[in-house]
Amino acid sequence: MFGLNEPANLRIMATTFKDGDPSYAGALGGIALGLESYHIFELKDEIPADAWAEEMAFEELEAGDELIDEICQTMRQVREG
């Protein structure tokens, strides 16, 4: 699960966990772990509302709807491969 709000970096990290390091520069170059990654914003409905309000409401407000949509779309694209 990620909390990073930079779609390009999320794509690289999620791809690395799923298919291995796409640059082949790191220790996971070519090593597919097959791990599905999610962003915390995708899991909002799974988290109790009071916990979300206390821990994530400000981050959600700060990110804004457009960025949250881009983040969720990026994560879905990586998972769907």
C-alpha positions as a Markdown table, in Angstrom:
| # | Residue | x | y | z |
|---|---|---|---|---|
| 1 | Met | 0.0 | 0.0 | 0.0 |
| 2 | Phe | 1.3 | 3.4 | -1.0 |
| 3 | Gly | 0.6 | 6.9 | 0.3 |
| 4 | Leu | 2.8 | 8.8 | -2.2 |
| 5 | Asn | 1.0 | 11.4 | -4.2 |
| 6 | Glu | 3.2 | 11.5 | -7.3 |
| 7 | Pro | 1.6 | 9.3 | -10.1 |
| 8 | Ala | 4.9 | 8.9 | -12.0 |
| 9 | Asn | 6.7 | 7.6 | -9.0 |
| 10 | Leu | 3.8 | 5.4 | -8.0 |
| 11 | Arg | 3.8 | 3.8 | -11.4 |
| 12 | Ile | 7.5 | 2.9 | -11.1 |
| 13 | Met | 7.1 | 1.6 | -7.6 |
| 14 | Ala | 4.0 | -0.5 | -8.3 |
| 15 | Thr | 5.5 | -1.8 | -11.5 |
| 16 | Thr | 8.7 | -2.8 | -9.6 |
| 17 | Phe | 6.6 | -4.8 | -7.0 |
| 18 | Lys | 4.6 | -6.5 | -9.7 |
| 19 | Asp | 7.0 | -7.1 | -12.6 |
| 20 | Gly | 10.4 | -6.2 | -11.3 |
| 21 | Asp | 12.5 | -3.1 | -11.6 |
| 22 | Pro | 11.7 | -1.6 | -15.1 |
| 23 | Ser | 15.1 | 0.0 | -15.3 |
| 24 | Tyr | 17.0 | -3.2 | -14.5 |
| 25 | Ala | 19.2 | -1.0 | -12.3 |
| 26 | Gly | 18.1 | -2.3 | -8.9 |
| 27 | Ala | 18.1 | -5.5 | -7.0 |
| 28 | Leu | 14.7 | -6.4 | -8.4 |
| 29 | Gly | 15.7 | -6.0 | -12.1 |
| 30 | Gly | 13.8 | -8.6 | -14.0 |
| 31 | Ile | 12.5 | -10.3 | -10.8 |
| 32 | Ala | 8.7 | -10.3 | -10.9 |
| 33 | Leu | 7.3 | -10.5 | -7.4 |
| 34 | Gly | 3.7 | -10.5 | -8.7 |
| 35 | Leu | 2.5 | -8.2 | -5.8 |
| 36 | Glu | -0.5 | -6.0 | -6.4 |
| 37 | Ser | -0.2 | -2.5 | -5.0 |
| 38 | Tyr | -2.9 | -0.2 | -3.9 |
| 39 | His | -2.9 | 3.5 | -2.9 |
| 40 | Ile | -4.5 | 4.4 | 0.4 |
| 41 | Phe | -7.0 | 6.6 | -1.5 |
| 42 | Glu | -8.3 | 3.4 | -3.2 |
| 43 | Leu | -9.0 | 1.8 | 0.2 |
| 44 | Lys | -11.1 | 4.6 | 1.7 |
| 45 | Asp | -14.3 | 2.5 | 1.7 |
| 46 | Glu | -12.5 | -0.2 | 3.6 |
| 47 | Ile | -11.4 | 2.1 | 6.4 |
| 48 | Pro | -13.7 | 3.1 | 9.2 |
| 49 | Ala | -15.0 | 6.6 | 8.6 |
| 50 | Asp | -13.8 | 7.9 | 12.0 |
| 51 | Ala | -10.3 | 6.6 | 11.4 |
| 52 | Trp | -10.3 | 8.1 | 7.9 |
| 53 | Ala | -11.5 | 11.5 | 9.2 |
| 54 | Glu | -8.8 | 11.5 | 11.8 |
| 55 | Glu | -5.9 | 10.2 | 9.8 |
| 56 | Met | -6.5 | 10.9 | 6.1 |
| 57 | Ala | -9.1 | 13.7 | 5.7 |
| 58 | Phe | -6.5 | 16.5 | 5.5 |
| 59 | Glu | -4.4 | 14.6 | 3.0 |
| 60 | Glu | -7.4 | 13.9 | 0.8 |
| 61 | Leu | -8.4 | 17.5 | 0.9 |
| 62 | Glu | -4.9 | 18.6 | 0.1 |
| 63 | Ala | -4.5 | 16.2 | -2.8 |
| 64 | Gly | -7.8 | 17.2 | -4.4 |
| 65 | Asp | -10.2 | 15.2 | -6.6 |
| 66 | Glu | -8.2 | 15.5 | -9.9 |
| 67 | Leu | -4.9 | 14.2 | -8.4 |
| 68 | Ile | -6.8 | 11.4 | -6.5 |
| 69 | Asp | -8.4 | 10.3 | -9.8 |
| 70 | Glu | -5.1 | 10.3 | -11.5 |
| 71 | Ile | -3.5 | 8.3 | -8.7 |
| 72 | Cys | -6.3 | 5.7 | -8.7 |
| 73 | Gln | -6.2 | 5.4 | -12.5 |
| 74 | Thr | -2.4 | 4.9 | -12.4 |
| 75 | Met | -2.7 | 2.2 | -9.9 |
| 76 | Arg | -5.4 | 0.4 | -11.8 |
| 77 | Gln | -3.4 | 0.6 | -15.0 |
| 78 | Val | -0.4 | -1.1 | -13.3 |
| 79 | Arg | -2.5 | -3.8 | -11.8 |
| 80 | Glu | -4.3 | -4.5 | -15.0 |
| 81 | Gly | -0.9 | -4.6 | -16.7 |
